[in-house]
Amino acid sequence: MSTSRVQTHRHWKKSPPSAHALALIRQVNYDLEFDEDDNDGMIDVYEVNILKPKHQSRSHWRRFPAAYFAFLKRILYRFELYIDVHDVINENRGDYSFSKDSIRMLKQYIQYMDGVIMEAWEQCRAAAVDDELGPDWRCPALDNWLCLEFHAKRHGIEDVERYIKESGAGLNEDPFEFGRLYVYYHVSSFTCMFGTDWTEYETSVPDWHHGEKYDYEIASMKEEDLRGMIPKVMRWLDNKPNLSDEDVEEDVGDEEKDVSSEEEDVSDDEEEEEVVVEVKGK
């Protein structure tokens, strides 16, 4: 694997996205369709544009190697989770009291993940144009993200630099070689697609982090579950110790000293959101 694998942070910007940029990011969601029993080794990816009329909102976007199915579900789940966490805090700021730095980090993660996902789609498009796309095609952007996810777990610049300084192990490895390999079959012919068993990884991070409990579907999460996750997500992004369910209510109250500054920050964002949202050209 090339040493360029660790250079993911062209997507990590020094400044967080504006309210207008966040509105553009949240405008589009993605659905994945894959039949594990009958397939050609490829996933169908659909784009859902929430600003379009319902009958026009969903359109076919990409075909992607099915070996990435579980991994795409992970990154899209986490991406949507961070967006929903931000929106709930923004809409209910009287209920939360996170610092400006915490909100800034959340926004930077959203911006970063959007950059990784969009690069993955573009690499996929380019591979299709060059007639290189197939079940065995590898996506450098997603492989890069997976290496950081598996080993460093946090993707902030300081977190990655700390991991590289302390160890750096695994960041140039093939993420499909992590854990135990499994094989998909499909009906018409034999297709071997390698994936990894991330059980060890999933036991090393909070359960909200990987999304298996909700089958990686944010839509299946109850509102009270999302609200209960918010303090845990914010502490994770701040690189603080994880919270138990019993600690959540106490932790939110402990940060009341930051209420006034955070309310001012969110109010500024709401003023920016008056900008008319454009449809992404894709």
PyRosetta script that sets phi, psi and omega in degrees:
from pyrosetta import init, pose_from_sequence

init()
pose = pose_from_sequence("MSTSRVQTHRHWKKSPPSAHALALIRQVNYDLEFDEDDNDGMIDVYEVNILKPKHQSRSHWRRFPAAYFAFLKRILYRFELYIDVHDVINENRGDYSFSKDSIRMLKQYIQYMDGVIMEAWEQCRAAAVDDELGPDWRCPALDNWLCLEFHAKRHGIEDVERYIKESGAGLNEDPFEFGRLYVYYHVSSFTCMFGTDWTEYETSVPDWHHGEKYDYEIASMKEEDLRGMIPKVMRWLDNKPNLSDEDVEEDVGDEEKDVSSEEEDVSDDEEEEEVVVEVKGK")
pose.set_psi(1, 141.2)
pose.set_omega(1, -177.8)
pose.set_phi(2, -70.6)
pose.set_psi(2, 148.5)
pose.set_omega(2, 176.9)
pose.set_phi(3, -65.8)
pose.set_psi(3, -15.1)
pose.set_omega(3, 178.7)
pose.set_phi(4, -67.6)
pose.set_psi(4, -10.5)
pose.set_omega(4, -179.2)
pose.set_phi(5, -57.7)
pose.set_psi(5, -33.4)
pose.set_omega(5, -176.1)
pose.set_phi(6, -81.8)
pose.set_psi(6, -4.2)
pose.set_omega(6, -177.1)
pose.set_phi(7, -87.5)
pose.set_psi(7, 54.8)
pose.set_omega(7, -177.9)
pose.set_phi(8, -80.8)
pose.set_psi(8, -14.0)
pose.set_omega(8, -163.8)
pose.set_phi(9, -88.8)
pose.set_psi(9, 18.1)
pose.set_omega(9, 163.2)
pose.set_phi(10, -66.0)
pose.set_psi(10, -19.3)
pose.set_omega(10, 177.4)
pose.set_phi(11, -91.3)
pose.set_psi(11, -9.0)
pose.set_omega(11, 178.8)
pose.set_phi(12, -95.5)
pose.set_psi(12, 104.9)
pose.set_omega(12, -174.2)
pose.set_phi(13, -88.1)
pose.set_psi(13, 154.3)
pose.set_omega(13, 178.2)
pose.set_phi(14, -67.5)
pose.set_psi(14, -33.9)
pose.set_omega(14, -179.2)
pose.set_phi(15, -107.6)
pose.set_psi(15, 143.3)
pose.set_omega(15, 177.2)
pose.set_phi(16, -70.9)
pose.set_psi(16, 162.0)
pose.set_omega(16, 179.6)
pose.set_phi(17, -69.5)
pose.set_psi(17, 150.3)
pose.set_omega(17, 174.4)
pose.set_phi(18, -71.7)
pose.set_psi(18, 168.8)
pose.set_omega(18, 177.1)
pose.set_phi(19, -60.5)
pose.set_psi(19, -37.3)
pose.set_omega(19, 178.8)
pose.set_phi(20, -64.9)
pose.set_psi(20, -42.8)
pose.set_omega(20, 178.4)
pose.set_phi(21, -63.6)
pose.set_psi(21, -40.3)
pose.set_omega(21, 177.1)
pose.set_phi(22, -62.9)
pose.set_psi(22, -37.9)
pose.set_omega(22, 178.3)
pose.set_phi(23, -62.8)
pose.set_psi(23, -39.2)
pose.set_omega(23, 177.1)
pose.set_phi(24, -66.6)
pose.set_psi(24, -40.0)
pose.set_omega(24, -179.8)
pose.set_phi(25, -63.5)
pose.set_psi(25, -45.8)
pose.set_omega(25, -175.4)
pose.set_phi(26, -77.0)
pose.set_psi(26, -5.9)
pose.set_omega(26, -177.6)
pose.set_phi(27, -65.4)
pose.set_psi(27, -28.9)
pose.set_omega(27, -173.8)
pose.set_phi(28, -120.5)
pose.set_psi(28, 131.6)
pose.set_omega(28, 171.1)
pose.set_phi(29, -115.7)
pose.set_psi(29, 170.3)
pose.set_omega(29, -179.4)
pose.set_phi(30, -132.0)
pose.set_psi(30, 137.8)
pose.set_omega(30, 174.4)
pose.set_phi(31, -111.3)
pose.set_psi(31, 142.7)
pose.set_omega(31, 178.3)
pose.set_phi(32, -113.3)
pose.set_psi(32, 135.8)
pose.set_omega(32, 175.6)
pose.set_phi(33, -125.4)
pose.set_psi(33, 127.5)
pose.set_omega(33, -179.2)
pose.set_phi(34, -157.2)
pose.set_psi(34, 126.3)
pose.set_omega(34, 176.6)
pose.set_phi(35, -100.3)
pose.set_psi(35, 108.6)
pose.set_omega(35, -176.2)
pose.set_phi(36, -66.2)
pose.set_psi(36, -20.6)
pose.set_omega(36, -177.9)
pose.set_phi(37, -91.9)
pose.set_psi(37, -23.0)
pose.set_omega(37, -177.3)
pose.set_phi(38, -146.0)
pose.set_psi(38, 100.8)
pose.set_omega(38, -176.2)
pose.set_phi(39, -155.4)
pose.set_psi(39, 168.2)
pose.set_omega(39, 177.3)
pose.set_phi(40, -107.2)
pose.set_psi(40, 20.1)
pose.set_omega(40, 179.8)
pose.set_phi(41, 85.4)
pose.set_psi(41, 11.6)
pose.set_omega(41, -177.5)
pose.set_phi(42, -130.1)
pose.set_psi(42, 148.0)
pose.set_omega(42, 174.4)
pose.set_phi(43, -96.6)
pose.set_psi(43, 145.9)
pose.set_omega(43, 169.3)
pose.set_phi(44, -97.1)
pose.set_psi(44, 124.6)
pose.set_omega(44, 179.2)
pose.set_phi(45, -106.8)
pose.set_psi(45, 129.3)
pose.set_omega(45, 179.1)
pose.set_phi(46, -114.8)
pose.set_psi(46, 138.7)
pose.set_omega(46, 175.7)
pose.set_phi(47, -93.9)
pose.set_psi(47, 134.2)
pose.set_omega(47, 177.6)
pose.set_phi(48, -120.3)
pose.set_psi(48, 111.2)
pose.set_omega(48, -179.3)
pose.set_phi(49, -98.1)
pose.set_psi(49, 111.6)
pose.set_omega(49, -171.9)
pose.set_phi(50, -72.1)
pose.set_psi(50, -10.6)
pose.set_omega(50, -179.9)
pose.set_phi(51, -91.2)
pose.set_psi(51, -11.0)
pose.set_omega(51, 179.4)
pose.set_phi(52, -88.8)
pose.set_psi(52, 156.9)
pose.set_omega(52, 174.3)
pose.set_phi(53, -54.6)
pose.set_psi(53, 148.8)
pose.set_omega(53, -172.2)
pose.set_phi(54, -54.1)
pose.set_psi(54, -41.2)
pose.set_omega(54, -176.8)
pose.set_phi(55, -73.7)
pose.set_psi(55, -10.1)
pose.set_omega(55, 178.4)
pose.set_phi(56, -115.1)
pose.set_psi(56, 0.2)
pose.set_omega(56, -169.8)
pose.set_phi(57, -76.5)
pose.set_psi(57, -25.8)
pose.set_omega(57, -174.0)
pose.set_phi(58, -108.9)
pose.set_psi(58, 125.6)
pose.set_omega(58, 179.8)
pose.set_phi(59, -143.2)
pose.set_psi(59, 152.0)
pose.set_omega(59, 179.8)
pose.set_phi(60, -67.0)
pose.set_psi(60, 133.7)
pose.set_omega(60, -172.1)
pose.set_phi(61, -113.5)
pose.set_psi(61, -53.7)
pose.set_omega(61, -177.9)
pose.set_phi(62, -149.1)
pose.set_psi(62, 161.3)
pose.set_omega(62, 162.0)
pose.set_phi(63, -109.3)
pose.set_psi(63, 137.3)
pose.set_omega(63, -171.9)
pose.set_phi(64, -137.6)
pose.set_psi(64, 143.6)
pose.set_omega(64, -179.6)
pose.set_phi(65, -54.8)
pose.set_psi(65, 132.0)
pose.set_omega(65, -176.5)
pose.set_phi(66, -66.6)
pose.set_psi(66, -18.8)
pose.set_omega(66, 176.2)
pose.set_phi(67, -59.8)
pose.set_psi(67, -22.2)
pose.set_omega(67, -179.9)
pose.set_phi(68, -92.8)
pose.set_psi(68, 4.0)
pose.set_omega(68, -172.8)
pose.set_phi(69, -53.3)
pose.set_psi(69, -54.0)
pose.set_omega(69, -178.7)
pose.set_phi(70, -63.5)
pose.set_psi(70, -35.1)
pose.set_omega(70, -177.4)
pose.set_phi(71, -73.9)
pose.set_psi(71, -38.9)
pose.set_omega(71, 175.7)
pose.set_phi(72, -63.2)
pose.set_psi(72, -39.8)
pose.set_omega(72, 177.8)
pose.set_phi(73, -60.8)
pose.set_psi(73, -39.0)
pose.set_omega(73, -179.8)
pose.set_phi(74, -64.7)
pose.set_psi(74, -50.8)
pose.set_omega(74, -175.0)
pose.set_phi(75, -69.4)
pose.set_psi(75, -36.2)
pose.set_omega(75, 179.0)
pose.set_phi(76, -70.8)
pose.set_psi(76, -37.1)
pose.set_omega(76, 175.3)
pose.set_phi(77, -59.8)
pose.set_psi(77, -49.2)
pose.set_omega(77, -177.1)
pose.set_phi(78, -64.8)
pose.set_psi(78, -40.7)
pose.set_omega(78, 179.0)
pose.set_phi(79, -60.0)
pose.set_psi(79, -48.6)
pose.set_omega(79, -179.7)
pose.set_phi(80, -67.9)
pose.set_psi(80, -34.7)
pose.set_omega(80, 178.2)
pose.set_phi(81, -62.4)
pose.set_psi(81, -47.4)
pose.set_omega(81, -179.7)
pose.set_phi(82, -61.9)
pose.set_psi(82, -39.7)
pose.set_omega(82, 178.0)
pose.set_phi(83, -63.5)
pose.set_psi(83, -44.7)
pose.set_omega(83, -179.7)
pose.set_phi(84, -65.6)
pose.set_psi(84, -39.3)
pose.set_omega(84, 177.0)
pose.set_phi(85, -60.2)
pose.set_psi(85, -46.5)
pose.set_omega(85, 178.7)
pose.set_phi(86, -59.9)
pose.set_psi(86, -44.6)
pose.set_omega(86, -175.7)
pose.set_phi(87, -67.3)
pose.set_psi(87, -38.9)
pose.set_omega(87, 179.1)
pose.set_phi(88, -66.1)
pose.set_psi(88, -43.3)
pose.set_omega(88, 177.7)
pose.set_phi(89, -62.2)
pose.set_psi(89, -42.7)
pose.set_omega(89, -177.4)
pose.set_phi(90, -65.3)
pose.set_psi(90, -37.9)
pose.set_omega(90, -176.9)
pose.set_phi(91, -84.4)
pose.set_psi(91, -17.0)
pose.set_omega(91, -176.7)
pose.set_phi(92, -131.7)
pose.set_psi(92, 47.6)
pose.set_omega(92, -172.1)
pose.set_phi(93, -64.8)
pose.set_psi(93, -19.1)
pose.set_omega(93, 176.1)
pose.set_phi(94, -69.7)
pose.set_psi(94, -18.7)
pose.set_omega(94, -179.1)
pose.set_phi(95, -91.4)
pose.set_psi(95, -11.3)
pose.set_omega(95, -175.3)
pose.set_phi(96, -130.1)
pose.set_psi(96, 157.4)
pose.set_omega(96, -174.9)
pose.set_phi(97, -143.4)
pose.set_psi(97, 46.8)
pose.set_omega(97, -179.7)
pose.set_phi(98, -79.9)
pose.set_psi(98, 151.2)
pose.set_omega(98, -177.5)
pose.set_phi(99, -71.9)
pose.set_psi(99, 163.5)
pose.set_omega(99, 176.1)
pose.set_phi(100, -59.9)
pose.set_psi(100, -37.5)
pose.set_omega(100, -179.6)
pose.set_phi(101, -64.4)
pose.set_psi(101, -37.4)
pose.set_omega(101, 178.8)
pose.set_phi(102, -66.2)
pose.set_psi(102, -45.2)
pose.set_omega(102, 178.9)
pose.set_phi(103, -63.9)
pose.set_psi(103, -39.5)
pose.set_omega(103, 178.4)
pose.set_phi(104, -60.2)
pose.set_psi(104, -44.5)
pose.set_omega(104, 179.9)
pose.set_phi(105, -62.7)
pose.set_psi(105, -42.1)
pose.set_omega(105, 178.5)
pose.set_phi(106, -59.3)
pose.set_psi(106, -45.9)
pose.set_omega(106, 179.5)
pose.set_phi(107, -63.5)
pose.set_psi(107, -38.7)
pose.set_omega(107, 180.0)
pose.set_phi(108, -66.8)
pose.set_psi(108, -37.1)
pose.set_omega(108, 176.3)
pose.set_phi(109, -63.7)
pose.set_psi(109, -42.1)
pose.set_omega(109, 178.9)
pose.set_phi(110, -61.5)
pose.set_psi(110, -45.8)
pose.set_omega(110, 179.9)
pose.set_phi(111, -63.1)
pose.set_psi(111, -43.5)
pose.set_omega(111, 179.7)
pose.set_phi(112, -62.0)
pose.set_psi(112, -48.5)
pose.set_omega(112, -177.5)
pose.set_phi(113, -66.5)
pose.set_psi(113, -36.1)
pose.set_omega(113, 175.5)
pose.set_phi(114, -60.8)
pose.set_psi(114, -41.5)
pose.set_omega(114, 178.8)
pose.set_phi(115, -63.0)
pose.set_psi(115, -42.6)
pose.set_omega(115, 179.2)
pose.set_phi(116, -63.7)
pose.set_psi(116, -46.3)
pose.set_omega(116, -178.2)
pose.set_phi(117, -63.4)
pose.set_psi(117, -44.8)
pose.set_omega(117, -179.6)
pose.set_phi(118, -65.8)
pose.set_psi(118, -35.0)
pose.set_omega(118, 176.3)
pose.set_phi(119, -66.6)
pose.set_psi(119, -38.9)
pose.set_omega(119, 177.7)
pose.set_phi(120, -61.4)
pose.set_psi(120, -44.1)
pose.set_omega(120, 178.8)
pose.set_phi(121, -62.8)
pose.set_psi(121, -40.8)
pose.set_omega(121, -178.6)
pose.set_phi(122, -68.5)
pose.set_psi(122, -39.1)
pose.set_omega(122, 176.8)
pose.set_phi(123, -63.7)
pose.set_psi(123, -38.0)
pose.set_omega(123, 177.6)
pose.set_phi(124, -64.4)
pose.set_psi(124, -45.3)
pose.set_omega(124, 179.1)
pose.set_phi(125, -59.6)
pose.set_psi(125, -46.0)
pose.set_omega(125, -179.0)
pose.set_phi(126, -63.4)
pose.set_psi(126, -38.2)
pose.set_omega(126, 178.5)
pose.set_phi(127, -65.1)
pose.set_psi(127, -37.8)
pose.set_omega(127, 178.0)
pose.set_phi(128, -65.8)
pose.set_psi(128, -42.9)
pose.set_omega(128, 178.5)
pose.set_phi(129, -60.7)
pose.set_psi(129, -39.1)
pose.set_omega(129, -178.9)
pose.set_phi(130, -84.7)
pose.set_psi(130, 6.2)
pose.set_omega(130, 180.0)
pose.set_phi(131, 58.9)
pose.set_psi(131, 36.7)
pose.set_omega(131, 178.2)
pose.set_phi(132, -109.4)
pose.set_psi(132, -5.4)
pose.set_omega(132, -175.1)
pose.set_phi(133, -80.7)
pose.set_psi(133, 130.3)
pose.set_omega(133, 178.4)
pose.set_phi(134, -169.7)
pose.set_psi(134, -178.4)
pose.set_omega(134, -177.3)
pose.set_phi(135, -58.1)
pose.set_psi(135, -25.7)
pose.set_omega(135, -177.4)
pose.set_phi(136, -99.9)
pose.set_psi(136, 6.0)
pose.set_omega(136, 178.4)
pose.set_phi(137, -69.7)
pose.set_psi(137, 142.9)
pose.set_omega(137, 179.5)
pose.set_phi(138, -111.9)
pose.set_psi(138, 140.3)
pose.set_omega(138, -178.3)
pose.set_phi(139, -102.1)
pose.set_psi(139, 107.0)
pose.set_omega(139, -177.4)
pose.set_phi(140, -57.9)
pose.set_psi(140, -40.2)
pose.set_omega(140, -177.4)
pose.set_phi(141, -64.2)
pose.set_psi(141, -43.3)
pose.set_omega(141, -178.7)
pose.set_phi(142, -74.3)
pose.set_psi(142, -38.0)
pose.set_omega(142, 175.3)
pose.set_phi(143, -58.7)
pose.set_psi(143, -41.8)
pose.set_omega(143, 179.6)
pose.set_phi(144, -61.4)
pose.set_psi(144, -47.7)
pose.set_omega(144, 179.4)
pose.set_phi(145, -61.5)
pose.set_psi(145, -40.7)
pose.set_omega(145, -178.0)
pose.set_phi(146, -65.4)
pose.set_psi(146, -37.8)
pose.set_omega(146, 178.1)
pose.set_phi(147, -62.3)
pose.set_psi(147, -45.3)
pose.set_omega(147, 177.6)
pose.set_phi(148, -65.0)
pose.set_psi(148, -41.7)
pose.set_omega(148, -177.8)
pose.set_phi(149, -62.4)
pose.set_psi(149, -45.0)
pose.set_omega(149, -176.2)
pose.set_phi(150, -69.7)
pose.set_psi(150, -41.0)
pose.set_omega(150, -172.7)
pose.set_phi(151, -98.5)
pose.set_psi(151, -54.4)
pose.set_omega(151, -177.3)
pose.set_phi(152, -82.6)
pose.set_psi(152, -31.1)
pose.set_omega(152, 178.9)
pose.set_phi(153, 71.1)
pose.set_psi(153, -47.2)
pose.set_omega(153, 174.0)
pose.set_phi(154, -97.3)
pose.set_psi(154, 145.9)
pose.set_omega(154, -171.5)
pose.set_phi(155, -111.6)
pose.set_psi(155, 0.6)
pose.set_omega(155, 177.5)
pose.set_phi(156, -61.4)
pose.set_psi(156, 152.8)
pose.set_omega(156, -176.7)
pose.set_phi(157, -56.2)
pose.set_psi(157, -47.4)
pose.set_omega(157, -178.7)
pose.set_phi(158, -64.4)
pose.set_psi(158, -37.3)
pose.set_omega(158, 179.8)
pose.set_phi(159, -64.7)
pose.set_psi(159, -44.3)
pose.set_omega(159, -179.4)
pose.set_phi(160, -67.7)
pose.set_psi(160, -43.0)
pose.set_omega(160, 179.0)
pose.set_phi(161, -62.2)
pose.set_psi(161, -38.4)
pose.set_omega(161, 178.2)
pose.set_phi(162, -64.6)
pose.set_psi(162, -42.3)
pose.set_omega(162, -179.9)
pose.set_phi(163, -64.2)
pose.set_psi(163, -43.3)
pose.set_omega(163, -179.9)
pose.set_phi(164, -62.8)
pose.set_psi(164, -40.7)
pose.set_omega(164, -179.7)
pose.set_phi(165, -66.5)
pose.set_psi(165, -40.6)
pose.set_omega(165, -176.6)
pose.set_phi(166, -78.6)
pose.set_psi(166, -34.9)
pose.set_omega(166, -176.1)
pose.set_phi(167, -148.7)
pose.set_psi(167, -65.3)
pose.set_omega(167, -177.9)
pose.set_phi(168, 76.1)
pose.set_psi(168, 2.4)
pose.set_omega(168, -176.3)
pose.set_phi(169, -64.7)
pose.set_psi(169, 136.1)
pose.set_omega(169, 171.4)
pose.set_phi(170, 90.6)
pose.set_psi(170, -11.9)
pose.set_omega(170, -174.1)
pose.set_phi(171, -73.2)
pose.set_psi(171, -15.6)
pose.set_omega(171, 177.4)
pose.set_phi(172, -109.8)
pose.set_psi(172, 14.0)
pose.set_omega(172, -178.7)
pose.set_phi(173, -90.5)
pose.set_psi(173, 170.2)
pose.set_omega(173, 176.1)
pose.set_phi(174, -83.4)
pose.set_psi(174, 116.2)
pose.set_omega(174, -176.9)
pose.set_phi(175, -64.4)
pose.set_psi(175, -17.2)
pose.set_omega(175, 177.7)
pose.set_phi(176, -77.8)
pose.set_psi(176, -5.0)
pose.set_omega(176, 177.3)
pose.set_phi(177, -101.1)
pose.set_psi(177, 1.1)
pose.set_omega(177, 176.3)
pose.set_phi(178, -76.4)
pose.set_psi(178, 130.9)
pose.set_omega(178, 175.0)
pose.set_phi(179, 75.9)
pose.set_psi(179, -160.9)
pose.set_omega(179, -174.3)
pose.set_phi(180, -93.4)
pose.set_psi(180, 134.6)
pose.set_omega(180, -179.3)
pose.set_phi(181, -80.8)
pose.set_psi(181, 147.0)
pose.set_omega(181, 171.6)
pose.set_phi(182, -130.7)
pose.set_psi(182, 170.1)
pose.set_omega(182, -174.3)
pose.set_phi(183, -129.7)
pose.set_psi(183, 137.1)
pose.set_omega(183, 171.1)
pose.set_phi(184, -95.4)
pose.set_psi(184, 147.1)
pose.set_omega(184, 170.8)
pose.set_phi(185, -122.9)
pose.set_psi(185, 154.3)
pose.set_omega(185, 169.4)
pose.set_phi(186, -136.0)
pose.set_psi(186, 166.1)
pose.set_omega(186, -162.6)
pose.set_phi(187, -67.8)
pose.set_psi(187, -48.9)
pose.set_omega(187, -169.5)
pose.set_phi(188, -68.7)
pose.set_psi(188, -33.2)
pose.set_omega(188, 178.8)
pose.set_phi(189, -158.5)
pose.set_psi(189, 174.2)
pose.set_omega(189, -178.4)
pose.set_phi(190, -83.3)
pose.set_psi(190, 126.6)
pose.set_omega(190, 174.5)
pose.set_phi(191, -128.3)
pose.set_psi(191, 127.3)
pose.set_omega(191, 178.1)
pose.set_phi(192, -107.4)
pose.set_psi(192, 117.3)
pose.set_omega(192, -179.9)
pose.set_phi(193, -126.8)
pose.set_psi(193, 121.8)
pose.set_omega(193, -173.9)
pose.set_phi(194, -86.6)
pose.set_psi(194, 137.6)
pose.set_omega(194, 174.3)
pose.set_phi(195, -135.7)
pose.set_psi(195, -177.6)
pose.set_omega(195, -178.8)
pose.set_phi(196, -127.1)
pose.set_psi(196, 152.5)
pose.set_omega(196, 174.7)
pose.set_phi(197, -96.1)
pose.set_psi(197, 110.1)
pose.set_omega(197, -175.2)
pose.set_phi(198, -98.9)
pose.set_psi(198, 28.8)
pose.set_omega(198, -178.1)
pose.set_phi(199, -57.8)
pose.set_psi(199, -44.5)
pose.set_omega(199, -179.9)
pose.set_phi(200, -61.9)
pose.set_psi(200, -41.7)
pose.set_omega(200, 178.1)
pose.set_phi(201, -62.0)
pose.set_psi(201, -44.8)
pose.set_omega(201, -175.1)
pose.set_phi(202, -66.5)
pose.set_psi(202, -26.6)
pose.set_omega(202, 176.8)
pose.set_phi(203, -80.4)
pose.set_psi(203, -10.0)
pose.set_omega(203, -178.1)
pose.set_phi(204, -98.2)
pose.set_psi(204, -3.6)
pose.set_omega(204, 179.7)
pose.set_phi(205, -127.2)
pose.set_psi(205, 160.4)
pose.set_omega(205, 177.7)
pose.set_phi(206, -59.2)
pose.set_psi(206, 150.0)
pose.set_omega(206, -175.1)
pose.set_phi(207, -63.9)
pose.set_psi(207, -29.0)
pose.set_omega(207, 179.0)
pose.set_phi(208, -67.3)
pose.set_psi(208, -20.6)
pose.set_omega(208, -169.5)
pose.set_phi(209, -69.1)
pose.set_psi(209, -39.3)
pose.set_omega(209, -174.7)
pose.set_phi(210, -100.3)
pose.set_psi(210, -18.5)
pose.set_omega(210, 170.3)
pose.set_phi(211, 83.3)
pose.set_psi(211, 4.2)
pose.set_omega(211, -176.8)
pose.set_phi(212, -61.2)
pose.set_psi(212, -34.4)
pose.set_omega(212, -179.4)
pose.set_phi(213, -56.7)
pose.set_psi(213, -31.6)
pose.set_omega(213, -178.1)
pose.set_phi(214, -107.5)
pose.set_psi(214, 18.7)
pose.set_omega(214, -178.0)
pose.set_phi(215, 53.3)
pose.set_psi(215, 33.1)
pose.set_omega(215, 177.0)
pose.set_phi(216, 61.5)
pose.set_psi(216, 23.9)
pose.set_omega(216, -179.3)
pose.set_phi(217, -116.2)
pose.set_psi(217, 110.4)
pose.set_omega(217, 178.9)
pose.set_phi(218, -62.3)
pose.set_psi(218, -34.0)
pose.set_omega(218, -177.5)
pose.set_phi(219, -62.5)
pose.set_psi(219, -24.1)
pose.set_omega(219, -179.2)
pose.set_phi(220, -86.6)
pose.set_psi(220, -1.8)
pose.set_omega(220, -178.6)
pose.set_phi(221, -85.5)
pose.set_psi(221, 131.6)
pose.set_omega(221, 177.4)
pose.set_phi(222, -71.9)
pose.set_psi(222, 151.6)
pose.set_omega(222, -177.9)
pose.set_phi(223, -59.8)
pose.set_psi(223, -38.8)
pose.set_omega(223, -179.3)
pose.set_phi(224, -68.1)
pose.set_psi(224, -30.5)
pose.set_omega(224, 175.8)
pose.set_phi(225, -66.3)
pose.set_psi(225, -43.8)
pose.set_omega(225, 179.2)
pose.set_phi(226, -61.9)
pose.set_psi(226, -44.9)
pose.set_omega(226, 179.8)
pose.set_phi(227, -63.1)
pose.set_psi(227, -36.6)
pose.set_omega(227, 178.6)
pose.set_phi(228, -68.6)
pose.set_psi(228, -26.5)
pose.set_omega(228, 179.6)
pose.set_phi(229, -77.8)
pose.set_psi(229, -25.2)
pose.set_omega(229, -169.0)
pose.set_phi(230, -54.8)
pose.set_psi(230, -50.8)
pose.set_omega(230, 178.2)
pose.set_phi(231, -61.1)
pose.set_psi(231, -34.2)
pose.set_omega(231, 179.7)
pose.set_phi(232, -67.8)
pose.set_psi(232, -43.3)
pose.set_omega(232, 178.9)
pose.set_phi(233, -61.6)
pose.set_psi(233, -45.1)
pose.set_omega(233, -176.7)
pose.set_phi(234, -66.4)
pose.set_psi(234, -36.8)
pose.set_omega(234, 177.5)
pose.set_phi(235, -68.4)
pose.set_psi(235, -38.1)
pose.set_omega(235, 178.9)
pose.set_phi(236, -61.5)
pose.set_psi(236, -46.8)
pose.set_omega(236, -178.6)
pose.set_phi(237, -65.9)
pose.set_psi(237, -29.3)
pose.set_omega(237, 177.3)
pose.set_phi(238, -83.9)
pose.set_psi(238, -0.1)
pose.set_omega(238, 179.8)
pose.set_phi(239, 62.2)
pose.set_psi(239, 40.7)
pose.set_omega(239, 176.2)
pose.set_phi(240, -103.4)
pose.set_psi(240, 164.7)
pose.set_omega(240, 178.8)
pose.set_phi(241, -56.7)
pose.set_psi(241, 146.9)
pose.set_omega(241, 179.5)
pose.set_phi(242, -67.1)
pose.set_psi(242, 152.3)
pose.set_omega(242, 179.9)
pose.set_phi(243, -100.7)
pose.set_psi(243, 143.8)
pose.set_omega(243, 166.1)
pose.set_phi(244, -84.8)
pose.set_psi(244, 165.6)
pose.set_omega(244, 179.8)
pose.set_phi(245, -58.8)
pose.set_psi(245, -33.9)
pose.set_omega(245, -177.9)
pose.set_phi(246, -69.9)
pose.set_psi(246, -25.3)
pose.set_omega(246, -176.8)
pose.set_phi(247, -84.4)
pose.set_psi(247, -14.5)
pose.set_omega(247, -170.1)
pose.set_phi(248, -60.6)
pose.set_psi(248, -50.8)
pose.set_omega(248, -176.4)
pose.set_phi(249, -62.4)
pose.set_psi(249, -40.5)
pose.set_omega(249, 179.9)
pose.set_phi(250, -65.8)
pose.set_psi(250, -39.5)
pose.set_omega(250, -177.2)
pose.set_phi(251, -65.2)
pose.set_psi(251, -41.7)
pose.set_omega(251, 179.5)
pose.set_phi(252, -61.1)
pose.set_psi(252, -40.5)
pose.set_omega(252, 179.5)
pose.set_phi(253, -68.1)
pose.set_psi(253, -31.5)
pose.set_omega(253, -177.5)
pose.set_phi(254, -66.0)
pose.set_psi(254, -20.1)
pose.set_omega(254, -174.8)
pose.set_phi(255, -98.7)
pose.set_psi(255, 17.7)
pose.set_omega(255, -176.0)
pose.set_phi(256, -62.0)
pose.set_psi(256, -22.5)
pose.set_omega(256, -179.2)
pose.set_phi(257, -61.6)
pose.set_psi(257, -18.1)
pose.set_omega(257, -177.5)
pose.set_phi(258, -99.3)
pose.set_psi(258, 3.9)
pose.set_omega(258, -175.0)
pose.set_phi(259, -56.7)
pose.set_psi(259, -50.6)
pose.set_omega(259, -172.4)
pose.set_phi(260, -63.6)
pose.set_psi(260, -42.2)
pose.set_omega(260, -179.3)
pose.set_phi(261, -68.4)
pose.set_psi(261, -37.3)
pose.set_omega(261, -178.6)
pose.set_phi(262, -72.0)
pose.set_psi(262, -37.3)
pose.set_omega(262, 177.9)
pose.set_phi(263, -60.4)
pose.set_psi(263, -39.4)
pose.set_omega(263, 178.4)
pose.set_phi(264, -63.4)
pose.set_psi(264, -41.6)
pose.set_omega(264, -179.0)
pose.set_phi(265, -63.7)
pose.set_psi(265, -46.3)
pose.set_omega(265, -178.9)
pose.set_phi(266, -67.3)
pose.set_psi(266, -37.0)
pose.set_omega(266, 179.0)
pose.set_phi(267, -60.9)
pose.set_psi(267, -40.7)
pose.set_omega(267, 177.5)
pose.set_phi(268, -59.6)
pose.set_psi(268, -40.0)
pose.set_omega(268, 179.0)
pose.set_phi(269, -63.8)
pose.set_psi(269, -40.6)
pose.set_omega(269, -177.7)
pose.set_phi(270, -64.1)
pose.set_psi(270, -34.6)
pose.set_omega(270, 176.4)
pose.set_phi(271, -64.3)
pose.set_psi(271, -39.8)
pose.set_omega(271, -179.9)
pose.set_phi(272, -65.3)
pose.set_psi(272, -28.6)
pose.set_omega(272, -175.3)
pose.set_phi(273, -73.2)
pose.set_psi(273, 0.7)
pose.set_omega(273, 173.4)
pose.set_phi(274, -70.5)
pose.set_psi(274, -16.9)
pose.set_omega(274, 179.3)
pose.set_phi(275, -61.1)
pose.set_psi(275, 137.7)
pose.set_omega(275, 179.5)
pose.set_phi(276, -65.6)
pose.set_psi(276, 132.0)
pose.set_omega(276, -178.7)
pose.set_phi(277, -81.9)
pose.set_psi(277, 130.6)
pose.set_omega(277, -179.9)
pose.set_phi(278, -92.4)
pose.set_psi(278, 157.6)
pose.set_omega(278, 173.4)
pose.set_phi(279, -84.1)
pose.set_psi(279, 128.1)
pose.set_omega(279, -179.7)
pose.set_phi(280, -62.9)
pose.set_psi(280, 133.8)
pose.set_omega(280, 174.9)
pose.set_phi(281, -85.8)
pose.set_psi(281, 111.7)
pose.set_omega(281, -177.8)
pose.set_phi(282, -131.4)
pose.dump_pdb("model.pdb")
